[in-house]
Structures are given as structure tokens and as C-alpha cells.
């Protein structure tokens, strides 16, 4: 059974930082063969892709709204991906999810429909 477990969410003041973790287990292939995508969903809004890290070489991709503030990394030995968030803003308030697509994708995909497995989400609240 595949499980993705996020942790690290919480309440932070604007300008602060948080680091989210996503630990994977039960994947049919090695974790190092999977991209990891990060998404978020704010109340009343659709789930949006915010960034991802490629399985091969660790290339990353971010949406403009988080570029320069968020950093995605991975530790394949720990089957874990990270989302380091800095300079947080109230508009970053959302439930954050990690997800994995099928293994060995050609590029980081942004559509949630292309991701097979999802974590349960972790709440991030940024106060002004």
C-alpha cells in the first residue's frame, strides 16, 4: 500500500518559514524513480501545482507565485521530499499536499490528474 505522509505544517506569521516533509512508502519502484509534486488548496479554490522535483538529476520547477521563496529538495535515502517555504505570505495559507506521478516521467508535470498517489495534506496558516 502506497503512503505519502506530509508533516511540518502549522501556524506562522507573515515573513516566517516552514519546512514540509513528505515521506513515501510502499511505492512499486524505488523512490528515486519518482518525481514529487507539491500542491496546495486554499478554501474555495482549486488545488494548484506549486512545484516539483524530477526523479533524474533533481531538477525543480516552480510556479511564479512561489519562485524565489520556496525550495523543493529530496533525500532518496530517506524516501523523503521537502518543501522549504520562506518569506511566507497570508495568501500562502492552504492545505499542502505532496504527490507522485508514475515513475520515470520525462518531465515534471503540473496537472493533478497525472499524479497517482497523494498525501493526506498538512495545513499551513500564515497570519498577517
PyMOL CGO cylinders between C-alpha atoms (Angstrom):
from pymol import cmd
from pymol.cgo import CYLINDER

trace = [
    CYLINDER, 0.00, 0.00, 0.00, 1.43, 3.31, -1.09, 0.3, 1, 1, 1, 1, 1, 1,
    CYLINDER, 1.43, 3.31, -1.09, 1.54, 6.01, 1.54, 0.3, 1, 1, 1, 1, 1, 1,
    CYLINDER, 1.54, 6.01, 1.54, 2.69, 9.58, 1.34, 0.3, 1, 1, 1, 1, 1, 1,
    CYLINDER, 2.69, 9.58, 1.34, 2.78, 11.28, 4.71, 0.3, 1, 1, 1, 1, 1, 1,
    CYLINDER, 2.78, 11.28, 4.71, 3.24, 15.03, 4.97, 0.3, 1, 1, 1, 1, 1, 1,
    CYLINDER, 3.24, 15.03, 4.97, 4.31, 16.80, 8.10, 0.3, 1, 1, 1, 1, 1, 1,
    CYLINDER, 4.31, 16.80, 8.10, 5.62, 20.17, 9.18, 0.3, 1, 1, 1, 1, 1, 1,
    CYLINDER, 5.62, 20.17, 9.18, 2.62, 22.37, 8.65, 0.3, 1, 1, 1, 1, 1, 1,
    CYLINDER, 2.62, 22.37, 8.65, 1.48, 24.86, 11.21, 0.3, 1, 1, 1, 1, 1, 1,
    CYLINDER, 1.48, 24.86, 11.21, 0.79, 28.45, 12.07, 0.3, 1, 1, 1, 1, 1, 1,
    CYLINDER, 0.79, 28.45, 12.07, 3.36, 31.12, 11.23, 0.3, 1, 1, 1, 1, 1, 1,
    CYLINDER, 3.36, 31.12, 11.23, 3.47, 34.88, 10.97, 0.3, 1, 1, 1, 1, 1, 1,
    CYLINDER, 3.47, 34.88, 10.97, 3.99, 36.60, 7.66, 0.3, 1, 1, 1, 1, 1, 1,
    CYLINDER, 3.99, 36.60, 7.66, 7.64, 36.60, 6.72, 0.3, 1, 1, 1, 1, 1, 1,
    CYLINDER, 7.64, 36.60, 6.72, 8.29, 33.37, 8.56, 0.3, 1, 1, 1, 1, 1, 1,
    CYLINDER, 8.29, 33.37, 8.56, 9.39, 29.98, 7.33, 0.3, 1, 1, 1, 1, 1, 1,
    CYLINDER, 9.39, 29.98, 7.33, 8.25, 26.40, 7.45, 0.3, 1, 1, 1, 1, 1, 1,
    CYLINDER, 8.25, 26.40, 7.45, 9.63, 23.16, 6.09, 0.3, 1, 1, 1, 1, 1, 1,
    CYLINDER, 9.63, 23.16, 6.09, 7.25, 20.46, 4.99, 0.3, 1, 1, 1, 1, 1, 1,
    CYLINDER, 7.25, 20.46, 4.99, 8.28, 16.85, 4.65, 0.3, 1, 1, 1, 1, 1, 1,
    CYLINDER, 8.28, 16.85, 4.65, 6.76, 14.09, 2.56, 0.3, 1, 1, 1, 1, 1, 1,
    CYLINDER, 6.76, 14.09, 2.56, 7.74, 10.53, 3.38, 0.3, 1, 1, 1, 1, 1, 1,
    CYLINDER, 7.74, 10.53, 3.38, 6.87, 7.85, 0.85, 0.3, 1, 1, 1, 1, 1, 1,
    CYLINDER, 6.87, 7.85, 0.85, 6.41, 4.16, 1.43, 0.3, 1, 1, 1, 1, 1, 1,
    CYLINDER, 6.41, 4.16, 1.43, 5.03, 1.21, -0.49, 0.3, 1, 1, 1, 1, 1, 1,
    CYLINDER, 5.03, 1.21, -0.49, 5.93, 2.50, -3.95, 0.3, 1, 1, 1, 1, 1, 1,
    CYLINDER, 5.93, 2.50, -3.95, 6.33, -0.26, -6.51, 0.3, 1, 1, 1, 1, 1, 1,
    CYLINDER, 6.33, -0.26, -6.51, 9.61, 1.21, -7.75, 0.3, 1, 1, 1, 1, 1, 1,
    CYLINDER, 9.61, 1.21, -7.75, 12.38, 2.90, -5.84, 0.3, 1, 1, 1, 1, 1, 1,
    CYLINDER, 12.38, 2.90, -5.84, 11.56, 6.36, -4.59, 0.3, 1, 1, 1, 1, 1, 1,
    CYLINDER, 11.56, 6.36, -4.59, 14.43, 7.74, -6.67, 0.3, 1, 1, 1, 1, 1, 1,
    CYLINDER, 14.43, 7.74, -6.67, 12.49, 6.89, -9.83, 0.3, 1, 1, 1, 1, 1, 1,
    CYLINDER, 12.49, 6.89, -9.83, 9.59, 9.17, -9.00, 0.3, 1, 1, 1, 1, 1, 1,
    CYLINDER, 9.59, 9.17, -9.00, 9.06, 12.87, -9.40, 0.3, 1, 1, 1, 1, 1, 1,
    CYLINDER, 9.06, 12.87, -9.40, 7.47, 14.52, -6.41, 0.3, 1, 1, 1, 1, 1, 1,
    CYLINDER, 7.47, 14.52, -6.41, 4.99, 17.30, -6.89, 0.3, 1, 1, 1, 1, 1, 1,
    CYLINDER, 4.99, 17.30, -6.89, 3.75, 19.76, -4.31, 0.3, 1, 1, 1, 1, 1, 1,
    CYLINDER, 3.75, 19.76, -4.31, 0.26, 21.21, -4.49, 0.3, 1, 1, 1, 1, 1, 1,
    CYLINDER, 0.26, 21.21, -4.49, -1.85, 23.41, -2.30, 0.3, 1, 1, 1, 1, 1, 1,
    CYLINDER, -1.85, 23.41, -2.30, -5.52, 24.13, -1.92, 0.3, 1, 1, 1, 1, 1, 1,
    CYLINDER, -5.52, 24.13, -1.92, -6.90, 27.21, -0.27, 0.3, 1, 1, 1, 1, 1, 1,
    CYLINDER, -6.90, 27.21, -0.27, -10.53, 27.39, 0.89, 0.3, 1, 1, 1, 1, 1, 1,
    CYLINDER, -10.53, 27.39, 0.89, -12.90, 27.81, -2.02, 0.3, 1, 1, 1, 1, 1, 1,
    CYLINDER, -12.90, 27.81, -2.02, -10.17, 27.39, -4.59, 0.3, 1, 1, 1, 1, 1, 1,
    CYLINDER, -10.17, 27.39, -4.59, -8.98, 24.54, -6.76, 0.3, 1, 1, 1, 1, 1, 1,
    CYLINDER, -8.98, 24.54, -6.76, -5.90, 22.55, -5.89, 0.3, 1, 1, 1, 1, 1, 1,
    CYLINDER, -5.90, 22.55, -5.89, -2.93, 24.12, -7.62, 0.3, 1, 1, 1, 1, 1, 1,
    CYLINDER, -2.93, 24.12, -7.62, 0.52, 22.88, -8.53, 0.3, 1, 1, 1, 1, 1, 1,
    CYLINDER, 0.52, 22.88, -8.53, 3.22, 24.94, -6.86, 0.3, 1, 1, 1, 1, 1, 1,
    CYLINDER, 3.22, 24.94, -6.86, 6.35, 22.98, -7.68, 0.3, 1, 1, 1, 1, 1, 1,
    CYLINDER, 6.35, 22.98, -7.68, 8.02, 19.68, -8.25, 0.3, 1, 1, 1, 1, 1, 1,
    CYLINDER, 8.02, 19.68, -8.25, 11.32, 17.86, -8.32, 0.3, 1, 1, 1, 1, 1, 1,
    CYLINDER, 11.32, 17.86, -8.32, 12.37, 15.48, -11.06, 0.3, 1, 1, 1, 1, 1, 1,
    CYLINDER, 12.37, 15.48, -11.06, 13.49, 11.96, -10.33, 0.3, 1, 1, 1, 1, 1, 1,
    CYLINDER, 13.49, 11.96, -10.33, 16.53, 12.18, -12.56, 0.3, 1, 1, 1, 1, 1, 1,
    CYLINDER, 16.53, 12.18, -12.56, 19.03, 14.81, -11.58, 0.3, 1, 1, 1, 1, 1, 1,
    CYLINDER, 19.03, 14.81, -11.58, 16.77, 16.63, -9.17, 0.3, 1, 1, 1, 1, 1, 1,
    CYLINDER, 16.77, 16.63, -9.17, 15.71, 19.46, -11.46, 0.3, 1, 1, 1, 1, 1, 1,
    CYLINDER, 15.71, 19.46, -11.46, 12.97, 21.58, -9.97, 0.3, 1, 1, 1, 1, 1, 1,
    CYLINDER, 12.97, 21.58, -9.97, 10.08, 23.60, -11.31, 0.3, 1, 1, 1, 1, 1, 1,
    CYLINDER, 10.08, 23.60, -11.31, 8.03, 26.27, -9.53, 0.3, 1, 1, 1, 1, 1, 1,
    CYLINDER, 8.03, 26.27, -9.53, 5.10, 28.46, -10.27, 0.3, 1, 1, 1, 1, 1, 1,
    CYLINDER, 5.10, 28.46, -10.27, 5.81, 32.16, -10.35, 0.3, 1, 1, 1, 1, 1, 1,
    CYLINDER, 5.81, 32.16, -10.35, 3.94, 32.89, -7.14, 0.3, 1, 1, 1, 1, 1, 1,
    CYLINDER, 3.94, 32.89, -7.14, 6.42, 30.87, -5.06, 0.3, 1, 1, 1, 1, 1, 1,
    CYLINDER, 6.42, 30.87, -5.06, 9.58, 31.14, -7.13, 0.3, 1, 1, 1, 1, 1, 1,
    CYLINDER, 9.58, 31.14, -7.13, 12.44, 32.50, -5.07, 0.3, 1, 1, 1, 1, 1, 1,
    CYLINDER, 12.44, 32.50, -5.07, 10.62, 31.82, -1.80, 0.3, 1, 1, 1, 1, 1, 1,
    CYLINDER, 10.62, 31.82, -1.80, 10.02, 28.06, -1.88, 0.3, 1, 1, 1, 1, 1, 1,
    CYLINDER, 10.02, 28.06, -1.88, 12.62, 25.35, -2.44, 0.3, 1, 1, 1, 1, 1, 1,
    CYLINDER, 12.62, 25.35, -2.44, 11.96, 21.69, -3.12, 0.3, 1, 1, 1, 1, 1, 1,
    CYLINDER, 11.96, 21.69, -3.12, 14.56, 19.05, -2.37, 0.3, 1, 1, 1, 1, 1, 1,
    CYLINDER, 14.56, 19.05, -2.37, 14.71, 15.34, -1.79, 0.3, 1, 1, 1, 1, 1, 1,
    CYLINDER, 14.71, 15.34, -1.79, 16.65, 12.75, 0.15, 0.3, 1, 1, 1, 1, 1, 1,
    CYLINDER, 16.65, 12.75, 0.15, 16.27, 9.47, -1.69, 0.3, 1, 1, 1, 1, 1, 1,
    CYLINDER, 16.27, 9.47, -1.69, 17.96, 7.53, 1.08, 0.3, 1, 1, 1, 1, 1, 1,
    CYLINDER, 17.96, 7.53, 1.08, 15.12, 8.59, 3.36, 0.3, 1, 1, 1, 1, 1, 1,
    CYLINDER, 15.12, 8.59, 3.36, 12.35, 8.33, 0.75, 0.3, 1, 1, 1, 1, 1, 1,
    CYLINDER, 12.35, 8.33, 0.75, 11.56, 11.92, 1.61, 0.3, 1, 1, 1, 1, 1, 1,
    CYLINDER, 11.56, 11.92, 1.61, 10.89, 15.13, -0.25, 0.3, 1, 1, 1, 1, 1, 1,
    CYLINDER, 10.89, 15.13, -0.25, 10.92, 18.56, 1.31, 0.3, 1, 1, 1, 1, 1, 1,
    CYLINDER, 10.92, 18.56, 1.31, 9.25, 21.88, 0.67, 0.3, 1, 1, 1, 1, 1, 1,
    CYLINDER, 9.25, 21.88, 0.67, 11.15, 24.71, 2.32, 0.3, 1, 1, 1, 1, 1, 1,
    CYLINDER, 11.15, 24.71, 2.32, 8.95, 27.79, 2.46, 0.3, 1, 1, 1, 1, 1, 1,
    CYLINDER, 8.95, 27.79, 2.46, 10.35, 31.20, 3.31, 0.3, 1, 1, 1, 1, 1, 1,
    CYLINDER, 10.35, 31.20, 3.31, 9.02, 34.76, 3.28, 0.3, 1, 1, 1, 1, 1, 1,
    CYLINDER, 9.02, 34.76, 3.28, 5.56, 33.34, 3.78, 0.3, 1, 1, 1, 1, 1, 1,
    CYLINDER, 5.56, 33.34, 3.78, 2.56, 35.50, 3.00, 0.3, 1, 1, 1, 1, 1, 1,
    CYLINDER, 2.56, 35.50, 3.00, -1.05, 35.25, 4.15, 0.3, 1, 1, 1, 1, 1, 1,
    CYLINDER, -1.05, 35.25, 4.15, -2.02, 34.20, 0.62, 0.3, 1, 1, 1, 1, 1, 1,
    CYLINDER, -2.02, 34.20, 0.62, 0.14, 31.09, 1.09, 0.3, 1, 1, 1, 1, 1, 1,
    CYLINDER, 0.14, 31.09, 1.09, -2.41, 29.83, 3.60, 0.3, 1, 1, 1, 1, 1, 1,
    CYLINDER, -2.41, 29.83, 3.60, -3.68, 26.48, 2.33, 0.3, 1, 1, 1, 1, 1, 1,
    CYLINDER, -3.68, 26.48, 2.33, -3.57, 22.74, 2.78, 0.3, 1, 1, 1, 1, 1, 1,
    CYLINDER, -3.57, 22.74, 2.78, -0.37, 21.49, 1.21, 0.3, 1, 1, 1, 1, 1, 1,
    CYLINDER, -0.37, 21.49, 1.21, -0.11, 18.12, -0.49, 0.3, 1, 1, 1, 1, 1, 1,
    CYLINDER, -0.11, 18.12, -0.49, 2.68, 16.06, -1.94, 0.3, 1, 1, 1, 1, 1, 1,
    CYLINDER, 2.68, 16.06, -1.94, 2.03, 13.63, -4.76, 0.3, 1, 1, 1, 1, 1, 1,
    CYLINDER, 2.03, 13.63, -4.76, 3.83, 11.28, -7.09, 0.3, 1, 1, 1, 1, 1, 1,
    CYLINDER, 3.83, 11.28, -7.09, 3.09, 10.51, -10.74, 0.3, 1, 1, 1, 1, 1, 1,
    CYLINDER, 3.09, 10.51, -10.74, 4.03, 7.26, -12.47, 0.3, 1, 1, 1, 1, 1, 1,
    CYLINDER, 4.03, 7.26, -12.47, 7.75, 6.51, -12.27, 0.3, 1, 1, 1, 1, 1, 1,
    CYLINDER, 7.75, 6.51, -12.27, 10.34, 7.86, -14.66, 0.3, 1, 1, 1, 1, 1, 1,
    CYLINDER, 10.34, 7.86, -14.66, 8.37, 10.70, -16.18, 0.3, 1, 1, 1, 1, 1, 1,
    CYLINDER, 8.37, 10.70, -16.18, 10.01, 12.68, -18.94, 0.3, 1, 1, 1, 1, 1, 1,
    CYLINDER, 10.01, 12.68, -18.94, 9.37, 15.99, -17.22, 0.3, 1, 1, 1, 1, 1, 1,
    CYLINDER, 9.37, 15.99, -17.22, 7.73, 17.47, -14.16, 0.3, 1, 1, 1, 1, 1, 1,
    CYLINDER, 7.73, 17.47, -14.16, 4.01, 17.57, -14.83, 0.3, 1, 1, 1, 1, 1, 1,
    CYLINDER, 4.01, 17.57, -14.83, 1.73, 20.19, -13.37, 0.3, 1, 1, 1, 1, 1, 1,
    CYLINDER, 1.73, 20.19, -13.37, -1.69, 18.61, -13.79, 0.3, 1, 1, 1, 1, 1, 1,
    CYLINDER, -1.69, 18.61, -13.79, -3.04, 16.97, -10.66, 0.3, 1, 1, 1, 1, 1, 1,
    CYLINDER, -3.04, 16.97, -10.66, -4.78, 14.39, -12.88, 0.3, 1, 1, 1, 1, 1, 1,
    CYLINDER, -4.78, 14.39, -12.88, -1.39, 12.97, -13.82, 0.3, 1, 1, 1, 1, 1, 1,
    CYLINDER, -1.39, 12.97, -13.82, -0.43, 12.16, -10.23, 0.3, 1, 1, 1, 1, 1, 1,
    CYLINDER, -0.43, 12.16, -10.23, -1.26, 8.71, -8.93, 0.3, 1, 1, 1, 1, 1, 1,
    CYLINDER, -1.26, 8.71, -8.93, -0.70, 8.96, -5.20, 0.3, 1, 1, 1, 1, 1, 1,
    CYLINDER, -0.70, 8.96, -5.20, -1.35, 11.74, -2.74, 0.3, 1, 1, 1, 1, 1, 1,
    CYLINDER, -1.35, 11.74, -2.74, -0.60, 12.53, 0.83, 0.3, 1, 1, 1, 1, 1, 1,
    CYLINDER, -0.60, 12.53, 0.83, -3.27, 13.48, 3.31, 0.3, 1, 1, 1, 1, 1, 1,
    CYLINDER, -3.27, 13.48, 3.31, -2.28, 17.13, 3.32, 0.3, 1, 1, 1, 1, 1, 1,
    CYLINDER, -2.28, 17.13, 3.32, -0.93, 19.41, 6.00, 0.3, 1, 1, 1, 1, 1, 1,
    CYLINDER, -0.93, 19.41, 6.00, -2.38, 22.80, 6.93, 0.3, 1, 1, 1, 1, 1, 1,
    CYLINDER, -2.38, 22.80, 6.93, -0.25, 25.90, 6.63, 0.3, 1, 1, 1, 1, 1, 1,
    CYLINDER, -0.25, 25.90, 6.63, -1.69, 29.10, 8.06, 0.3, 1, 1, 1, 1, 1, 1,
    CYLINDER, -1.69, 29.10, 8.06, 0.11, 32.42, 7.66, 0.3, 1, 1, 1, 1, 1, 1,
    CYLINDER, 0.11, 32.42, 7.66, -1.10, 35.34, 9.71, 0.3, 1, 1, 1, 1, 1, 1,
    CYLINDER, -1.10, 35.34, 9.71, -0.63, 38.97, 8.76, 0.3, 1, 1, 1, 1, 1, 1,
]
cmd.load_cgo(trace, "trace")
